[in-house]
C-alpha cells in the first residue's frame, strides 16, 4: 500500500447506503463493507451496484464512493466465485437438456466458447444504477454476461449485411422470426427486410452467454471527455476546459459459453453466423476502438 493510499484511508469517511440496506452495507477505508467484514467474491453485485446508493450526512449523493464500488467490482470480478460458477453452469446444462427433451427429437442444442480478443464493454448504455456503471449483469447472479438479445441482434445484423435476408428470405425469417424491424433502403423509403405477414417466432433461441470454466476478468477502464461543459451544459467548446476522467467497467479476459437451441440445421446456421459476427463486427460498445471482438475457442464440450 502506498503512502497516498494510507493517507486517503485515514480521511475516508464511513458512508452507509441509503435506506434500510444501509444497516448492512456501507463503505469504509475505501472498501465496500458489510456484516463479516469487507465484501469479497460471492457477494451479489446486483445489490452493490443496482440497489445501493451511498449518501453523505446531509443526504447528498456521495460520488466519491464510486471509487470503492469500482475497486470492489474489479478486484473480485463482480462477485464471481468458482464454486458458484460451476453450480450455475451445471444448472444451465440441465435446463437446456430438459428444453431439448421437450422438443421430442425436433430440437438440438449447440454450444461454442468465445473469449475477448482485448476488452469488451457490453451494456455501457445501461443506467440501472446510481453510478451509471454500464455493464450487462445476470439478473440473478449479477455476473458479467452477453445478453441473448444482443447476440441475436448482432447475428441478424451480420446476416443482413451479407444479404441473406434477400437471397434466402424464407430461411432468414424462419431463424429470426418475422416481421423484422423496418430499415431504410437506398431511396430512403422504409420496407420490411424479410417480408410482412403474421408475426412469427424465430426457430432458434439465443441464451445469455455465461462465464464458463472459471471467472472472467473484470477491470476498470476510463474515458476522458475534454469538453464536458459543452456536452453537459451547452457551453461553447474551448481548450481551457479541464478533461474529466470517468471510469467504467469492462471484461478483459476469460471465456463465455454461447448456447443456442432449435432445429438442427437452423442452429448450425445461426451459430456459424453468430461466431462470424462477434469476430467481424464485435459485440457491445466502442467496437471502433477495438473493444468487443471475440474469438471462438472450440466446439461443444
URRADA-V58407 format. One record per pair of residues at least 4 apart in sequence whose ideal C-beta (glycine too) atoms are under 8 Angstrom apart, sorted by the first residue. I is the first residue (numbers start at 1). J is the second residue. Records with the same first field share a line. If there is no record, write none. Layout:
I=J / J
//
This chain:
1=5 / 6
2=6
3=7
4=8
5=9 / 30
6=10
7=11
8=12 / 30
9=29 / 30
12=27 / 28 / 29 / 30
14=26 / 27 / 28
15=26 / 27 / 28 / 54 / 55 / 56 / 62 / 65
16=22 / 23 / 25 / 26 / 54 / 55
17=21 / 22 / 25 / 26 / 52 / 53 / 54
18=22 / 52 / 53 / 54 / 55
21=25 / 47 / 51 / 52
22=26
24=34 / 35
25=32 / 33 / 34 / 47 / 48 / 52
26=32 / 33 / 34 / 54
27=31 / 32 / 33 / 54 / 65 / 68
28=33
29=33
30=67 / 68 / 71
31=38 / 39 / 68 / 71 / 72
32=38 / 39 / 48 / 68 / 69 / 72
33=37 / 38 / 39
34=39 / 43
39=43 / 48 / 72 / 76
40=76
41=76 / 77 / 79 / 80 / 81 / 215
42=79 / 81 / 84
43=47 / 48 / 76 / 79
44=48 / 79 / 141 / 142
45=49 / 50 / 73 / 78 / 79 / 137 / 142 / 143
46=50 / 51 / 137 / 139 / 142
47=51 / 52 / 142
48=52 / 69 / 72 / 73 / 79
49=69 / 73 / 129 / 131 / 133 / 137 / 142
50=128 / 129 / 137
53=61 / 130
54=61 / 62 / 65
55=59 / 60 / 61 / 62
56=60 / 61 / 62
61=130
63=131
65=69
66=70 / 131 / 133 / 247
67=71 / 247
68=72
69=73 / 131 / 133
70=74 / 131 / 133 / 220 / 247 / 249
71=75 / 220
72=76
73=77 / 78 / 133 / 218 / 220 / 249
74=218 / 219 / 220 / 249
76=80
77=143 / 215 / 216 / 217 / 218
78=135 / 137 / 142 / 143 / 144 / 218 / 249
79=141 / 142 / 143
80=84 / 85 / 143 / 144 / 211 / 215 / 216
81=85 / 215
82=86 / 214 / 215
83=87
84=88 / 141
85=89 / 143 / 211 / 212 / 214 / 215
86=90
87=91
88=92 / 141 / 143 / 210
89=93 / 210 / 212 / 257
90=94
91=95
92=96 / 207 / 210 / 257 / 259
93=97
94=98
95=99
96=100 / 109 / 207 / 259 / 261
97=101 / 109
98=102
99=103 / 107 / 109 / 205 / 261
100=107 / 108 / 109 / 261
102=107
103=107
106=263
107=261 / 262 / 263
108=261 / 262 / 263 / 264 / 267
109=259 / 260 / 261 / 267
110=259 / 260 / 261 / 267 / 268 / 271 / 300
111=257 / 258 / 259 / 260 / 299 / 300 / 301
112=257 / 258 / 271 / 274 / 275 / 296 / 297 / 298 / 299 / 300
113=212 / 213 / 255 / 256 / 257 / 258 / 296 / 297 / 298
114=209 / 255 / 256 / 258 / 275 / 278 / 294 / 295 / 296 / 297
115=253 / 254 / 255 / 256 / 294 / 295 / 297
116=120 / 251 / 252 / 253 / 254 / 292 / 293 / 294 / 295
117=293 / 294 / 295
118=252 / 290 / 291 / 293
119=219 / 221 / 250 / 251 / 252 / 290 / 291 / 292
120=146 / 250 / 251 / 252 / 283 / 284 / 291 / 292 / 294
121=134 / 135 / 221 / 248 / 250 / 251 / 284 / 285 / 286 / 291 / 292
122=135 / 136 / 144 / 145 / 146 / 147 / 150 / 251 / 283 / 284 / 285 / 292
123=134 / 135 / 136 / 137 / 147 / 284
124=134 / 135 / 248 / 284 / 285 / 286
125=134 / 285
126=134 / 135 / 136
127=132 / 134
129=133
133=248 / 249
134=248 / 249 / 285
135=144 / 248 / 249 / 250 / 251
136=144 / 145 / 146 / 147 / 150
137=142 / 143 / 144 / 145
138=142 / 143 / 144 / 145 / 208 / 210
143=210 / 211 / 216
144=211 / 216 / 218 / 251
145=208 / 209 / 210 / 211 / 256
146=150 / 151 / 208 / 209 / 256 / 258 / 283 / 284
147=151 / 208
148=152 / 205 / 206 / 207 / 208 / 209
149=153 / 206
150=154 / 283 / 284
151=155 / 206 / 209 / 258 / 274 / 278 / 283
152=156 / 176 / 202 / 206
153=157
154=158 / 274 / 277 / 278 / 281 / 283
155=159 / 176 / 206 / 270 / 273 / 274 / 277
156=160 / 176 / 180
157=161 / 277 / 281
158=162 / 273 / 274 / 276 / 277 / 280 / 281
159=164 / 165 / 172 / 176 / 273
160=164 / 165 / 183 / 193
163=167
164=168 / 171 / 172 / 273
165=169 / 172 / 173 / 180 / 193 / 194
166=193
168=172
169=173 / 194 / 195
170=174
171=175 / 266 / 269
172=176 / 194
173=177 / 178 / 180 / 194 / 195 / 200
174=200 / 202 / 203 / 266
175=202 / 203 / 204 / 262 / 266 / 269 / 270
176=180 / 194 / 202 / 204
177=199 / 200 / 201 / 202
178=194 / 195 / 196 / 197 / 198 / 199 / 200
179=192 / 194 / 195 / 196 / 197 / 199
180=192 / 193 / 194
181=193
182=190 / 191 / 192 / 193
183=190 / 191 / 193
184=188 / 189 / 190
185=189 / 190 / 191
192=196
202=262
203=262 / 263 / 266
204=260 / 261 / 262 / 263 / 266 / 267 / 270
205=260 / 261 / 262
206=260 / 270 / 274
207=258 / 259 / 260 / 261
209=256 / 257 / 258 / 259
210=256 / 257
211=215 / 216 / 254 / 255 / 256 / 257
212=255 / 256 / 257
213=254 / 255
214=254 / 255
215=254
216=251 / 253 / 254 / 255 / 256
217=251 / 252 / 253 / 254
218=249 / 250 / 251 / 252
219=249 / 250 / 251 / 252
220=247 / 248 / 249 / 250
221=247 / 248 / 249 / 250
222=245 / 246 / 247 / 248
223=245 / 246 / 248
224=243 / 244 / 245 / 246
225=231 / 243 / 244 / 246
226=241 / 243
227=231 / 237 / 238 / 241
228=232 / 241 / 242 / 243 / 244
229=233 / 235 / 241
230=234 / 235 / 236 / 237 / 241
237=241
250=291
255=297
256=294
258=271 / 274 / 275
260=267 / 270 / 271 / 274
261=267
262=266 / 267 / 270
263=267
264=268
265=269
266=270
267=271
268=272
269=273
270=274
271=275
272=276
273=277
274=278
275=279 / 296
276=280
277=281 / 283
278=282 / 283 / 292 / 293 / 294
279=293 / 294 / 295 / 296
281=287
282=287 / 291 / 292 / 293 / 294
283=287 / 292 / 293 / 294
284=291 / 292
285=291 / 292
286=290 / 291 / 292
287=291 / 292 / 293
//
